[in-house]
Amino acid sequence: MKDTVLSIIRHGLTIAGGILVTKGYLGDETVVALSGGVASFVGLVWGAVDEYLAAKKAKAAA
């Protein structure tokens, strides 16, 4: 499920970036950098939350 959600986020960022480039608000290099950064940050936070919840669950089971 994580891969699916991250894929949807990446596609959403691509669409939003395309709109911003078309309207002239951002350059294409900026959109690529921002999209990569946001996708990486979301993946990092998601992984940290998963680890935290797994540790909490393991501690409760012990």
OpenMM code with the backbone's topology and positions (N, CA, C; nanometers):
from openmm import Vec3, app, unit

residues = "MET LYS ASP THR VAL LEU SER ILE ILE ARG HIS GLY LEU THR ILE ALA GLY GLY ILE LEU VAL THR LYS GLY TYR LEU GLY ASP GLU THR VAL VAL ALA LEU SER GLY GLY VAL ALA SER PHE VAL GLY LEU VAL TRP GLY ALA VAL ASP GLU TYR LEU ALA ALA LYS LYS ALA LYS ALA ALA ALA".split()
positions = [
    Vec3(0.0827, -0.1190, 0.0000),
    Vec3(0.0000, 0.0000, 0.0000),
    Vec3(0.0873, 0.1257, 0.0000),
    Vec3(0.2004, 0.1206, 0.0701),
    Vec3(0.2884, 0.2367, 0.0778),
    Vec3(0.3340, 0.2787, -0.0619),
    Vec3(0.3737, 0.1824, -0.1438),
    Vec3(0.4193, 0.2141, -0.2790),
    Vec3(0.3090, 0.2778, -0.3625),
    Vec3(0.1861, 0.2306, -0.3452),
    Vec3(0.0734, 0.2855, -0.4193),
    Vec3(0.0484, 0.4301, -0.3810),
    Vec3(0.0478, 0.4590, -0.2522),
    Vec3(0.0219, 0.5952, -0.2063),
    Vec3(0.1345, 0.6882, -0.2507),
    Vec3(0.2592, 0.6431, -0.2384),
    Vec3(0.3706, 0.7256, -0.2825),
    Vec3(0.3653, 0.7506, -0.4333),
    Vec3(0.3216, 0.6523, -0.5091),
    Vec3(0.3070, 0.6697, -0.6532),
    Vec3(0.1999, 0.7734, -0.6845),
    Vec3(0.0895, 0.7685, -0.6130),
    Vec3(-0.0180, 0.8671, -0.6329),
    Vec3(0.0323, 1.0069, -0.5989),
    Vec3(0.1091, 1.0191, -0.4912),
    Vec3(0.1649, 1.1490, -0.4534),
    Vec3(0.2580, 1.2007, -0.5622),
    Vec3(0.3455, 1.1128, -0.6151),
    Vec3(0.4372, 1.1547, -0.7214),
    Vec3(0.3614, 1.2020, -0.8450),
    Vec3(0.2559, 1.1301, -0.8819),
    Vec3(0.1772, 1.1713, -0.9993),
    Vec3(0.1054, 1.3033, -0.9732),
    Vec3(0.0546, 1.3203, -0.8531),
    Vec3(-0.0102, 1.4478, -0.8189),
    Vec3(0.0871, 1.5637, -0.8263),
    Vec3(0.2091, 1.5421, -0.7763),
    Vec3(0.3114, 1.6467, -0.7836),
    Vec3(0.3486, 1.6768, -0.9285),
    Vec3(0.3545, 1.5733, -1.0108),
    Vec3(0.3862, 1.5930, -1.1523),
    Vec3(0.2785, 1.6756, -1.2214),
    Vec3(0.1530, 1.6454, -1.1927),
    Vec3(0.0422, 1.7207, -1.2523),
    Vec3(0.0443, 1.8653, -1.2054),
    Vec3(0.0595, 1.8856, -1.0745),
    Vec3(0.0637, 2.0219, -1.0203),
    Vec3(0.1830, 2.0977, -1.0776),
    Vec3(0.2979, 2.0313, -1.0874),
    Vec3(0.4156, 2.0947, -1.1446),
    Vec3(0.3954, 2.1322, -1.2902),
    Vec3(0.3317, 2.0447, -1.3653),
    Vec3(0.3028, 2.0748, -1.5057),
    Vec3(0.2161, 2.1982, -1.5208),
    Vec3(0.1189, 2.2102, -1.4335),
    Vec3(0.0318, 2.3281, -1.4369),
    Vec3(0.1113, 2.4544, -1.4046),
    Vec3(0.1961, 2.4464, -1.3008),
    Vec3(0.2753, 2.5634, -1.2613),
    Vec3(0.3764, 2.6039, -1.3680),
    Vec3(0.4343, 2.5051, -1.4380),
    Vec3(0.5276, 2.5358, -1.5460),
    Vec3(0.4525, 2.5984, -1.6629),
    Vec3(0.3375, 2.5437, -1.6979),
    Vec3(0.2588, 2.5950, -1.8097),
    Vec3(0.2173, 2.7394, -1.7862),
    Vec3(0.1805, 2.7717, -1.6633),
    Vec3(0.1389, 2.9083, -1.6309),
    Vec3(0.2583, 3.0021, -1.6120),
    Vec3(0.3797, 2.9475, -1.6099),
    Vec3(0.4982, 3.0298, -1.6000),
    Vec3(0.5411, 3.0650, -1.4588),
    Vec3(0.4836, 3.0007, -1.3575),
    Vec3(0.5189, 3.0306, -1.2191),
    Vec3(0.6514, 2.9674, -1.1768),
    Vec3(0.6834, 2.8511, -1.2323),
    Vec3(0.8054, 2.7790, -1.1969),
    Vec3(0.8728, 2.7268, -1.3224),
    Vec3(1.0041, 2.7044, -1.3117),
    Vec3(1.0773, 2.6409, -1.4202),
    Vec3(1.0695, 2.4898, -1.4058),
    Vec3(1.0959, 2.4190, -1.5127),
    Vec3(1.0839, 2.2732, -1.5081),
    Vec3(1.1861, 2.2093, -1.4147),
    Vec3(1.3076, 2.2664, -1.4052),
    Vec3(1.4073, 2.2104, -1.3138),
    Vec3(1.3634, 2.2254, -1.1688),
    Vec3(1.2990, 2.3374, -1.1393),
    Vec3(1.2498, 2.3623, -1.0033),
    Vec3(1.1429, 2.2612, -0.9652),
    Vec3(1.0542, 2.2330, -1.0579),
    Vec3(0.9467, 2.1375, -1.0317),
    Vec3(1.0036, 1.9983, -1.0072),
    Vec3(1.1025, 1.9582, -1.0851),
    Vec3(1.1641, 1.8265, -1.0666),
    Vec3(1.2274, 1.8180, -0.9280),
    Vec3(1.3003, 1.9225, -0.8891),
    Vec3(1.3658, 1.9232, -0.7586),
    Vec3(1.2641, 1.9221, -0.6451),
    Vec3(1.1611, 2.0040, -0.6551),
    Vec3(1.0584, 2.0088, -0.5502),
    Vec3(0.9823, 1.8770, -0.5400),
    Vec3(0.9468, 1.8198, -0.6533),
    Vec3(0.8734, 1.6928, -0.6524),
    Vec3(0.9558, 1.5823, -0.5879),
    Vec3(1.0824, 1.5756, -0.6237),
    Vec3(1.1698, 1.4747, -0.5643),
    Vec3(1.1862, 1.4948, -0.4144),
    Vec3(1.2006, 1.6197, -0.3741),
    Vec3(1.2150, 1.6499, -0.2326),
    Vec3(1.0920, 1.6155, -0.1516),
    Vec3(0.9763, 1.6519, -0.2030),
    Vec3(0.8511, 1.6228, -0.1324),
    Vec3(0.8279, 1.4721, -0.1251),
    Vec3(0.8484, 1.4018, -0.2355),
    Vec3(0.8282, 1.2571, -0.2362),
    Vec3(0.9250, 1.1883, -0.1384),
    Vec3(1.0486, 1.2343, -0.1342),
    Vec3(1.1463, 1.1769, -0.0405),
    Vec3(1.1070, 1.2044, 0.1040),
    Vec3(1.0626, 1.3263, 0.1309),
    Vec3(1.0225, 1.3629, 0.2661),
    Vec3(0.9025, 1.2799, 0.3124),
    Vec3(0.8039, 1.2639, 0.2260),
    Vec3(0.6861, 1.1836, 0.2609),
    Vec3(0.7269, 1.0398, 0.2892),
    Vec3(0.8147, 0.9835, 0.2062),
    Vec3(0.8620, 0.8473, 0.2284),
    Vec3(0.9386, 0.8341, 0.3593),
    Vec3(1.0197, 0.9339, 0.3918),
    Vec3(1.0953, 0.9336, 0.5165),
    Vec3(1.0028, 0.9384, 0.6377),
    Vec3(0.9070, 1.0277, 0.6348),
    Vec3(0.8119, 1.0401, 0.7467),
    Vec3(0.7298, 0.9128, 0.7599),
    Vec3(0.6827, 0.8604, 0.6480),
    Vec3(0.6026, 0.7385, 0.6505),
    Vec3(0.6815, 0.6234, 0.7122),
    Vec3(0.8081, 0.6087, 0.6714),
    Vec3(0.8923, 0.5026, 0.7262),
    Vec3(0.9136, 0.5179, 0.8762),
    Vec3(0.9344, 0.6415, 0.9213),
    Vec3(0.9540, 0.6662, 1.0644),
    Vec3(0.8282, 0.6331, 1.1438),
    Vec3(0.7135, 0.6706, 1.0923),
    Vec3(0.5867, 0.6402, 1.1601),
    Vec3(0.5645, 0.4896, 1.1641),
    Vec3(0.5920, 0.4204, 1.0537),
    Vec3(0.5786, 0.2738, 1.0509),
    Vec3(0.6665, 0.2085, 1.1571),
    Vec3(0.7913, 0.2521, 1.1661),
    Vec3(0.8829, 0.1966, 1.2664),
    Vec3(0.8339, 0.2246, 1.4081),
    Vec3(0.7861, 0.3451, 1.4315),
    Vec3(0.7359, 0.3825, 1.5631),
    Vec3(0.6157, 0.2961, 1.6020),
    Vec3(0.5214, 0.2807, 1.5102),
    Vec3(0.4017, 0.2006, 1.5393),
    Vec3(0.4363, 0.0538, 1.5595),
    Vec3(0.5318, 0.0024, 1.4815),
    Vec3(0.5730, -0.1378, 1.4973),
    Vec3(0.6395, -0.1581, 1.6335),
    Vec3(0.7234, -0.0643, 1.6754),
    Vec3(0.7887, -0.0764, 1.8065),
    Vec3(0.6868, -0.0661, 1.9178),
    Vec3(0.5909, 0.0216, 1.9028),
    Vec3(0.4861, 0.0384, 2.0038),
    Vec3(0.4023, -0.0893, 2.0149),
    Vec3(0.3702, -0.1480, 1.8996),
    Vec3(0.2915, -0.2711, 1.8982),
    Vec3(0.3705, -0.3867, 1.9602),
    Vec3(0.4999, -0.3965, 1.9285),
    Vec3(0.5831, -0.5036, 1.9834),
    Vec3(0.5974, -0.4887, 2.1359),
    Vec3(0.6086, -0.3668, 2.1820),
    Vec3(0.6218, -0.3414, 2.3242),
    Vec3(0.4920, -0.3782, 2.3967),
    Vec3(0.3776, -0.3485, 2.3360),
    Vec3(0.2491, -0.3796, 2.3959),
    Vec3(0.2254, -0.5314, 2.3996),
    Vec3(0.2780, -0.6032, 2.3005),
    Vec3(0.2594, -0.7486, 2.2935),
    Vec3(0.3495, -0.8210, 2.3938),
    Vec3(0.4569, -0.7571, 2.4354),
    Vec3(0.5517, -0.8232, 2.5265),
    Vec3(0.5059, -0.8218, 2.6701),
] * unit.nanometer
topology = app.Topology()
chain = topology.addChain("A")
for resn in residues:
    res = topology.addResidue(resn, chain)
    for name in ("N", "CA", "C"):
        topology.addAtom(name, app.Element.getBySymbol(name[0]), res)
